[in-house]
Amino acid sequence: MIKKVSKADLKLGMFIHDLNCGWMDHSFLRNSFMLRKDSDLLKILASGITEVYIDTVKGIDSGDAPTQQQVEDELSARMMGLQLTRPASGTTTHQEELGFAKQIQKEANKVIHSILGDVRMGKQIQVERLTPVVSQITDSILRNQGTLVSLCRIREGDTYTFMHSVSVCTLLVTFCRYLEMSPEIIHEAGIGGMLHDIGKMRVPDHILNKPGKLTDPEFEIMKNHVVLGLETLRQTEGISRTVVQVAGEHHERFEGSGYPERIKGKEISELGRMAAIVDVYDALTSNRVYHKGMEPPAALTKLFEWSDHHFDPELVQHFIQAIGIYPVGSLVRLDSNRLAVVMEQGAQGLLFPKVRVIYDIQRGKKLAPLDIDLSLPESAGDTIVKNEEPEDWAINPFEYLTMERI
C-alpha cells in the first residue's frame, strides 16, 4: 500500500516510493529506494522535501498515515471546490489562432536560441530582440490564451533549455493577464520568463546536458545558475527590476527551502512566486531522457498538493483558474464513454471546455473528430469524468490539436 508520510516520521527500513517533489528539487539518483542509510535520511530531512510517499509492502509501515488514494480523493475534492466559473475571453478560436501561434513559437525559439548562444560565448544580451517576440506572444494569448500554451508542450530534440524559456514566458504572460496586471508588467514578466534560466549558459556543458541525474556536487553547481544569471542580467543595460525578480526568485519556495537566498512567504516578490509555479509546471509536463512528463491535469494536482508548503496557495489556485482544470491538449474521458481532446476553455466555466471527440471506448475504435462545447445544450449533458493518459490509448492528442481543419 502506498501512504503519504511527513519527513519527520521517516524511519530507516521504509521504502521511498516517491520523493514527492520536482525532479530538479533533489539530487537522489532515484525517486524510489529503500531507506537504509542514516546519510540518506539526513539528506531528506535537510532538503526542501516535506512529505514523501512510502510503499508499505516493500518496507515498514507508518501507522495512521493516509493512503495515496485518500490523498488524491481529498485533493480532487478541494480542487473541484475552487471557484472555477470565470469564463475565458478572446477574439479567435483555437483553429483560427493555430497558424499564428505556430509562427510565433517558431520565431520565439529562434530568438532565444540565438540570445542564449550569445551568452554562452560571453556576448552581451540584446534585450531589444526580445521585445517584439514577447509582444507577439502576449497578443496571441489575448486572442486565444490556450493555443500557444498547448503548442509549447511539443518539444523536438535536445532543445529543452531553449523551449522551456519560451514556455515559461508564455505561461507567465497568461498568468499575469489572468490577474489583470498592467501591460507594462506583463511585458516585463514575459522578458523575465524568456531570460529566467540565462545563468545555465554559464554552467559547464557536461553538467547542463548530462543525460541522467546529477551527483550532489553537480547538483550544487547547477543550482548556482540562478546567481550566475543575476550576475549576467545586472551587467546588461535595459534590464528591469521585474526581470531580475523573475530570474532571481523562481527557485525560492514559499516555506523557505528554496535557493539561492532561502527567503520565504511574502519576502518573495509576487512575480517570483508566480515564476516558481510556472517553472515547475512546465518542468513537470516536459519529457526528458530520464523524466517522463506528466499530463497537465496531473501536474496541476501536484502543484495544488505542494501549495501546502512550497508554493503560495492563493497563487496556485489562480494559476489553475488561468489555464483550466483540464488545460488545452488534455485527453479526457466523457460521461458518454468517449475520449476527447480539450481544445479551449468554455464560456461557462473551467469544467465545461470545448473538446474534440475522437474515440469510442465501448466499441474500441477511433471516431471522425467532432467538436462540441460541453457548456451548451447541444452536448446533451455530456461531462468530463476524468483525465486519461494518452499512452494508455496509443493516442497523441497533439495530432488532433494541431489539425488545421476538420
C-alpha positions as a Python dict, from the first residue, in 0.01 Angstrom:
ca = {
    (1, 'M'): (0, 0, 0),
    (2, 'I'): (122, 349, -84),
    (3, 'K'): (100, 602, 202),
    (4, 'K'): (196, 966, 247),
    (5, 'V'): (417, 1047, 546),
    (6, 'S'): (582, 1359, 684),
    (7, 'K'): (960, 1364, 663),
    (8, 'A'): (962, 1385, 1044),
    (9, 'D'): (800, 1038, 1058),
    (10, 'L'): (1051, 870, 826),
    (11, 'K'): (1247, 576, 963),
    (12, 'L'): (1519, 350, 831),
    (13, 'G'): (1359, 43, 675),
    (14, 'M'): (1087, 238, 495),
    (15, 'F'): (1072, 211, 118),
    (16, 'I'): (1051, 551, -52),
    (17, 'H'): (801, 513, -334),
    (18, 'D'): (811, 879, -442),
    (19, 'L'): (1011, 1173, -303),
    (20, 'N'): (712, 1392, -390),
    (21, 'C'): (897, 1690, -530),
    (22, 'G'): (1006, 1823, -866),
    (23, 'W'): (1284, 1624, -1030),
    (24, 'M'): (1512, 1931, -1019),
    (25, 'D'): (1450, 1979, -645),
    (26, 'H'): (1656, 1681, -529),
    (27, 'S'): (1984, 1510, -618),
    (28, 'F'): (1895, 1148, -537),
    (29, 'L'): (1982, 920, -827),
    (30, 'R'): (1641, 754, -799),
    (31, 'N'): (1299, 873, -694),
    (32, 'S'): (1223, 542, -519),
    (33, 'F'): (1458, 339, -298),
    (34, 'M'): (1491, 158, 34),
    (35, 'L'): (1583, 399, 314),
    (36, 'R'): (1878, 208, 459),
    (37, 'K'): (2140, 474, 542),
    (38, 'D'): (2138, 748, 803),
    (39, 'S'): (2302, 974, 545),
    (40, 'D'): (2003, 942, 310),
    (41, 'L'): (1759, 1008, 593),
    (42, 'L'): (1955, 1318, 697),
    (43, 'K'): (1969, 1430, 334),
    (44, 'I'): (1589, 1421, 311),
    (45, 'L'): (1549, 1598, 644),
    (46, 'A'): (1790, 1873, 535),
    (47, 'S'): (1623, 1921, 196),
    (48, 'G'): (1310, 2108, 99),
    (49, 'I'): (1119, 1779, 87),
    (50, 'T'): (833, 1794, 340),
    (51, 'E'): (631, 1477, 270),
    (52, 'V'): (705, 1158, 78),
    (53, 'Y'): (512, 850, -34),
    (54, 'I'): (621, 512, 103),
    (55, 'D'): (538, 158, -9),
    (56, 'T'): (433, -44, 295),
    (57, 'V'): (463, -373, 104),
    (58, 'K'): (834, -318, 33),
    (59, 'G'): (921, -156, 367),
    (60, 'I'): (792, -84, 717),
    (61, 'D'): (458, 89, 772),
    (62, 'S'): (377, 428, 923),
    (63, 'G'): (65, 365, 1130),
    (64, 'D'): (-217, 611, 1063),
    (65, 'A'): (-61, 782, 761),
    (66, 'P'): (-318, 845, 481),
    (67, 'T'): (-310, 629, 172),
    (68, 'Q'): (-227, 773, -168),
    (69, 'Q'): (-587, 719, -276),
    (70, 'Q'): (-717, 911, 26),
    (71, 'V'): (-479, 1196, -53),
    (72, 'E'): (-582, 1204, -420),
    (73, 'D'): (-953, 1196, -331),
    (74, 'E'): (-909, 1485, -90),
    (75, 'L'): (-708, 1688, -343),
    (76, 'S'): (-966, 1624, -614),
    (77, 'A'): (-1249, 1739, -387),
    (78, 'R'): (-1059, 2052, -287),
    (79, 'M'): (-973, 2139, -647),
    (80, 'M'): (-1329, 2089, -765),
    (81, 'G'): (-1439, 2314, -482),
    (82, 'L'): (-1243, 2609, -621),
    (83, 'Q'): (-1442, 2893, -773),
    (84, 'L'): (-1386, 2783, -1131),
    (85, 'T'): (-1658, 2981, -1303),
    (86, 'R'): (-1469, 3269, -1455),
    (87, 'P'): (-1518, 3249, -1834),
    (88, 'A'): (-1225, 3267, -2071),
    (89, 'S'): (-1224, 3552, -2318),
    (90, 'G'): (-1066, 3603, -2656),
    (91, 'T'): (-1131, 3708, -3011),
    (92, 'T'): (-1027, 3396, -3204),
    (93, 'T'): (-1098, 3025, -3182),
    (94, 'H'): (-820, 2770, -3136),
    (95, 'Q'): (-846, 2684, -3503),
    (96, 'E'): (-817, 3047, -3612),
    (97, 'E'): (-521, 3116, -3382),
    (98, 'L'): (-326, 2797, -3461),
    (99, 'G'): (-140, 2924, -3767),
    (100, 'F'): (-35, 3246, -3596),
    (101, 'A'): (72, 3061, -3281),
    (102, 'K'): (292, 2819, -3477),
    (103, 'Q'): (478, 3107, -3640),
    (104, 'I'): (517, 3293, -3310),
    (105, 'Q'): (653, 2984, -3137),
    (106, 'K'): (899, 2925, -3421),
    (107, 'E'): (1026, 3284, -3408),
    (108, 'A'): (1048, 3284, -3027),
    (109, 'N'): (1254, 2964, -3024),
    (110, 'K'): (1485, 3106, -3289),
    (111, 'V'): (1543, 3431, -3099),
    (112, 'I'): (1601, 3275, -2754),
    (113, 'H'): (1834, 3013, -2907),
    (114, 'S'): (2042, 3294, -3054),
    (115, 'I'): (2043, 3505, -2735),
    (116, 'L'): (2137, 3215, -2508),
    (117, 'G'): (2406, 3116, -2756),
    (118, 'D'): (2549, 3467, -2739),
    (119, 'V'): (2560, 3448, -2358),
    (120, 'R'): (2739, 3114, -2382),
    (121, 'M'): (3010, 3289, -2587),
    (122, 'G'): (3035, 3580, -2345),
    (123, 'K'): (2848, 3831, -2559),
    (124, 'Q'): (2609, 4097, -2431),
    (125, 'I'): (2233, 4018, -2414),
    (126, 'Q'): (2045, 4203, -2687),
    (127, 'V'): (1728, 4269, -2488),
    (128, 'E'): (1571, 4466, -2772),
    (129, 'R'): (1545, 4146, -2978),
    (130, 'L'): (1304, 4003, -2721),
    (131, 'T'): (1061, 4295, -2725),
    (132, 'P'): (875, 4213, -3050),
    (133, 'V'): (869, 3840, -2967),
    (134, 'V'): (715, 3890, -2622),
    (135, 'S'): (465, 4135, -2773),
    (136, 'Q'): (360, 3872, -3028),
    (137, 'I'): (325, 3610, -2755),
    (138, 'T'): (111, 3850, -2550),
    (139, 'D'): (-108, 3936, -2848),
    (140, 'S'): (-165, 3566, -2925),
    (141, 'I'): (-265, 3498, -2563),
    (142, 'L'): (-505, 3793, -2571),
    (143, 'R'): (-668, 3647, -2882),
    (144, 'N'): (-680, 3288, -2754),
    (145, 'Q'): (-482, 3201, -2443),
    (146, 'G'): (-480, 2822, -2477),
    (147, 'T'): (-341, 2774, -2828),
    (148, 'L'): (17, 2892, -2778),
    (149, 'V'): (35, 2735, -2431),
    (150, 'S'): (-58, 2397, -2579),
    (151, 'L'): (197, 2423, -2861),
    (152, 'C'): (473, 2489, -2609),
    (153, 'R'): (436, 2131, -2484),
    (154, 'I'): (557, 1998, -2821),
    (155, 'R'): (933, 1958, -2788),
    (156, 'E'): (1179, 1847, -3055),
    (157, 'G'): (1524, 1702, -2994),
    (158, 'D'): (1765, 1824, -2728),
    (159, 'T'): (1623, 2177, -2704),
    (160, 'Y'): (1478, 2169, -2353),
    (161, 'T'): (1655, 2478, -2218),
    (162, 'F'): (1550, 2694, -2514),
    (163, 'M'): (1190, 2574, -2538),
    (164, 'H'): (1149, 2580, -2161),
    (165, 'S'): (1234, 2951, -2173),
    (166, 'V'): (961, 3014, -2430),
    (167, 'S'): (712, 2804, -2233),
    (168, 'V'): (780, 2985, -1904),
    (169, 'C'): (739, 3318, -2084),
    (170, 'T'): (408, 3206, -2237),
    (171, 'L'): (273, 3065, -1910),
    (172, 'L'): (383, 3368, -1710),
    (173, 'V'): (219, 3610, -1956),
    (174, 'T'): (-100, 3401, -1937),
    (175, 'F'): (-85, 3407, -1556),
    (176, 'C'): (-25, 3785, -1543),
    (177, 'R'): (-304, 3850, -1787),
    (178, 'Y'): (-546, 3647, -1576),
    (179, 'L'): (-451, 3856, -1271),
    (180, 'E'): (-517, 4168, -1480),
    (181, 'M'): (-172, 4315, -1434),
    (182, 'S'): (-73, 4622, -1633),
    (183, 'P'): (52, 4578, -1993),
    (184, 'E'): (395, 4706, -1883),
    (185, 'I'): (429, 4446, -1605),
    (186, 'I'): (302, 4168, -1833),
    (187, 'H'): (563, 4256, -2094),
    (188, 'E'): (849, 4269, -1842),
    (189, 'A'): (733, 3942, -1687),
    (190, 'G'): (747, 3789, -2034),
    (191, 'I'): (1105, 3911, -2079),
    (192, 'G'): (1184, 3764, -1737),
    (193, 'G'): (1034, 3431, -1838),
    (194, 'M'): (1249, 3420, -2151),
    (195, 'L'): (1565, 3500, -1952),
    (196, 'H'): (1492, 3322, -1623),
    (197, 'D'): (1744, 3042, -1692),
    (198, 'I'): (2008, 3263, -1854),
    (199, 'G'): (2262, 3152, -1592),
    (200, 'K'): (2251, 2796, -1725),
    (201, 'M'): (2457, 2917, -2019),
    (202, 'R'): (2748, 2956, -1776),
    (203, 'V'): (2709, 2604, -1635),
    (204, 'P'): (2956, 2351, -1784),
    (205, 'D'): (2808, 2154, -2076),
    (206, 'H'): (2880, 1815, -1919),
    (207, 'I'): (2652, 1909, -1629),
    (208, 'L'): (2387, 2107, -1818),
    (209, 'N'): (2341, 1837, -2082),
    (210, 'K'): (2406, 1530, -1868),
    (211, 'P'): (2164, 1252, -1979),
    (212, 'G'): (2082, 1140, -1626),
    (213, 'K'): (2054, 1250, -1265),
    (214, 'L'): (2323, 1482, -1131),
    (215, 'T'): (2558, 1391, -847),
    (216, 'D'): (2547, 1602, -530),
    (217, 'P'): (2844, 1821, -638),
    (218, 'E'): (2698, 1859, -989),
    (219, 'F'): (2361, 1949, -839),
    (220, 'E'): (2519, 2229, -635),
    (221, 'I'): (2688, 2366, -948),
    (222, 'M'): (2357, 2353, -1135),
    (223, 'K'): (2177, 2537, -855),
    (224, 'N'): (2432, 2817, -889),
    (225, 'H'): (2282, 2905, -1228),
    (226, 'V'): (2049, 3148, -1051),
    (227, 'V'): (2341, 3351, -908),
    (228, 'L'): (2523, 3337, -1242),
    (229, 'G'): (2209, 3455, -1418),
    (230, 'L'): (2170, 3751, -1183),
    (231, 'E'): (2532, 3849, -1244),
    (232, 'T'): (2471, 3844, -1619),
    (233, 'L'): (2145, 4039, -1600),
    (234, 'R'): (2288, 4309, -1372),
    (235, 'Q'): (2561, 4370, -1627),
    (236, 'T'): (2302, 4419, -1901),
    (237, 'E'): (2156, 4757, -1991),
    (238, 'G'): (1777, 4783, -2009),
    (239, 'I'): (1702, 4502, -1760),
    (240, 'S'): (1413, 4596, -1528),
    (241, 'R'): (1360, 4506, -1164),
    (242, 'T'): (1075, 4279, -1275),
    (243, 'V'): (1306, 4071, -1495),
    (244, 'V'): (1555, 4038, -1208),
    (245, 'Q'): (1280, 3923, -970),
    (246, 'V'): (1163, 3650, -1209),
    (247, 'A'): (1515, 3523, -1279),
    (248, 'G'): (1640, 3554, -922),
    (249, 'E'): (1344, 3409, -733),
    (250, 'H'): (1200, 3130, -950),
    (251, 'H'): (1368, 2864, -732),
    (252, 'E'): (1269, 3017, -398),
    (253, 'R'): (999, 2828, -208),
    (254, 'F'): (712, 2962, 0),
    (255, 'E'): (818, 2785, 322),
    (256, 'G'): (1182, 2898, 279),
    (257, 'S'): (1351, 2582, 147),
    (258, 'G'): (1444, 2724, -194),
    (259, 'Y'): (1757, 2890, -328),
    (260, 'P'): (1970, 3095, -358),
    (261, 'E'): (1855, 3320, -68),
    (262, 'R'): (1614, 3085, 115),
    (263, 'I'): (1365, 3368, 152),
    (264, 'K'): (1006, 3275, 223),
    (265, 'G'): (643, 3381, 205),
    (266, 'K'): (579, 3740, 101),
    (267, 'E'): (954, 3811, 120),
    (268, 'I'): (947, 3662, -230),
    (269, 'S'): (801, 3907, -480),
    (270, 'E'): (464, 3823, -632),
    (271, 'L'): (622, 3767, -972),
    (272, 'G'): (890, 3549, -814),
    (273, 'R'): (620, 3334, -654),
    (274, 'M'): (436, 3316, -986),
    (275, 'A'): (754, 3225, -1175),
    (276, 'A'): (822, 2940, -932),
    (277, 'I'): (480, 2792, -1010),
    (278, 'V'): (503, 2812, -1389),
    (279, 'D'): (867, 2692, -1392),
    (280, 'V'): (778, 2375, -1201),
    (281, 'Y'): (457, 2321, -1401),
    (282, 'D'): (647, 2328, -1730),
    (283, 'A'): (921, 2101, -1592),
    (284, 'L'): (661, 1851, -1467),
    (285, 'T'): (486, 1834, -1805),
    (286, 'S'): (807, 1808, -2012),
    (287, 'N'): (962, 1484, -2133),
    (288, 'R'): (1335, 1442, -2071),
    (289, 'V'): (1573, 1150, -2125),
    (290, 'Y'): (1530, 1042, -1761),
    (291, 'H'): (1197, 1203, -1680),
    (292, 'K'): (858, 1130, -1840),
    (293, 'G'): (638, 1435, -1833),
    (294, 'M'): (302, 1432, -1653),
    (295, 'E'): (-22, 1516, -1825),
    (296, 'P'): (-134, 1874, -1741),
    (297, 'P'): (-421, 1781, -1503),
    (298, 'A'): (-188, 1555, -1302),
    (299, 'A'): (76, 1830, -1286),
    (300, 'L'): (-182, 2081, -1164),
    (301, 'T'): (-287, 1836, -892),
    (302, 'K'): (77, 1810, -781),
    (303, 'L'): (112, 2189, -769),
    (304, 'F'): (-208, 2205, -564),
    (305, 'E'): (-72, 1941, -324),
    (306, 'W'): (262, 2119, -291),
    (307, 'S'): (91, 2454, -228),
    (308, 'D'): (55, 2334, 131),
    (309, 'H'): (430, 2400, 164),
    (310, 'H'): (630, 2503, -142),
    (311, 'F'): (410, 2750, -330),
    (312, 'D'): (181, 3040, -249),
    (313, 'P'): (-155, 2858, -217),
    (314, 'E'): (-363, 3153, -338),
    (315, 'L'): (-147, 3197, -648),
    (316, 'V'): (-160, 2824, -726),
    (317, 'Q'): (-540, 2847, -725),
    (318, 'H'): (-523, 3147, -959),
    (319, 'F'): (-286, 2959, -1191),
    (320, 'I'): (-527, 2665, -1210),
    (321, 'Q'): (-806, 2910, -1290),
    (322, 'A'): (-588, 3077, -1553),
    (323, 'I'): (-518, 2765, -1758),
    (324, 'G'): (-808, 2543, -1654),
    (325, 'I'): (-857, 2222, -1456),
    (326, 'Y'): (-823, 2047, -1793),
    (327, 'P'): (-573, 2257, -1992),
    (328, 'V'): (-583, 2268, -2371),
    (329, 'G'): (-435, 1945, -2510),
    (330, 'S'): (-555, 1723, -2223),
    (331, 'L'): (-704, 1385, -2312),
    (332, 'V'): (-1026, 1331, -2117),
    (333, 'R'): (-1293, 1064, -2073),
    (334, 'L'): (-1651, 1181, -2119),
    (335, 'D'): (-1963, 1055, -1943),
    (336, 'S'): (-2076, 922, -2283),
    (337, 'N'): (-1787, 672, -2274),
    (338, 'R'): (-1588, 860, -2537),
    (339, 'L'): (-1241, 1013, -2535),
    (340, 'A'): (-1185, 1375, -2632),
    (341, 'V'): (-905, 1631, -2656),
    (342, 'V'): (-961, 1965, -2482),
    (343, 'M'): (-943, 2240, -2746),
    (344, 'E'): (-1017, 2555, -2548),
    (345, 'Q'): (-1185, 2669, -2229),
    (346, 'G'): (-1562, 2715, -2242),
    (347, 'A'): (-1764, 3026, -2163),
    (348, 'Q'): (-1950, 2866, -1870),
    (349, 'G'): (-1656, 2764, -1655),
    (350, 'L'): (-1341, 2554, -1649),
    (351, 'L'): (-1522, 2222, -1601),
    (352, 'F'): (-1704, 2263, -1933),
    (353, 'P'): (-1444, 2324, -2205),
    (354, 'K'): (-1473, 2285, -2580),
    (355, 'V'): (-1348, 1940, -2678),
    (356, 'R'): (-1276, 1734, -2988),
    (357, 'V'): (-1432, 1386, -2955),
    (358, 'I'): (-1204, 1127, -3115),
    (359, 'Y'): (-1258, 775, -2971),
    (360, 'D'): (-1543, 543, -2876),
    (361, 'I'): (-1433, 344, -2569),
    (362, 'Q'): (-1717, 93, -2576),
    (363, 'R'): (-1659, -3, -2940),
    (364, 'G'): (-1282, 38, -2918),
    (365, 'K'): (-1250, 246, -3234),
    (366, 'K'): (-1146, 592, -3346),
    (367, 'L'): (-1417, 835, -3449),
    (368, 'A'): (-1428, 1107, -3708),
    (369, 'P'): (-1324, 1413, -3499),
    (370, 'L'): (-1625, 1604, -3370),
    (371, 'D'): (-1602, 1937, -3188),
    (372, 'I'): (-1851, 2003, -2909),
    (373, 'D'): (-1889, 2270, -2640),
    (374, 'L'): (-1970, 2094, -2313),
    (375, 'S'): (-2133, 2410, -2179),
    (376, 'L'): (-2403, 2415, -2450),
    (377, 'P'): (-2732, 2220, -2469),
    (378, 'E'): (-2610, 2051, -2790),
    (379, 'S'): (-2368, 1846, -2579),
    (380, 'A'): (-2672, 1663, -2437),
    (381, 'G'): (-2537, 1698, -2085),
    (382, 'D'): (-2209, 1519, -2162),
    (383, 'T'): (-1944, 1593, -1898),
    (384, 'I'): (-1582, 1512, -1823),
    (385, 'V'): (-1539, 1213, -1592),
    (386, 'K'): (-1159, 1227, -1558),
    (387, 'N'): (-837, 1285, -1749),
    (388, 'E'): (-667, 995, -1927),
    (389, 'E'): (-306, 903, -2005),
    (390, 'P'): (-261, 924, -2385),
    (391, 'E'): (-12, 637, -2394),
    (392, 'D'): (-272, 404, -2238),
    (393, 'W'): (-478, 452, -2555),
    (394, 'A'): (-192, 493, -2808),
    (395, 'I'): (-330, 840, -2882),
    (396, 'N'): (-127, 1155, -2946),
    (397, 'P'): (-353, 1450, -2853),
    (398, 'F'): (-131, 1691, -3045),
    (399, 'E'): (-216, 1522, -3374),
    (400, 'Y'): (-572, 1642, -3321),
    (401, 'L'): (-480, 1969, -3154),
    (402, 'T'): (-263, 2082, -3445),
    (403, 'M'): (-502, 1989, -3725),
    (404, 'E'): (-553, 2295, -3942),
    (405, 'R'): (-903, 2186, -4038),
    (406, 'I'): (-1151, 1912, -3954),
}
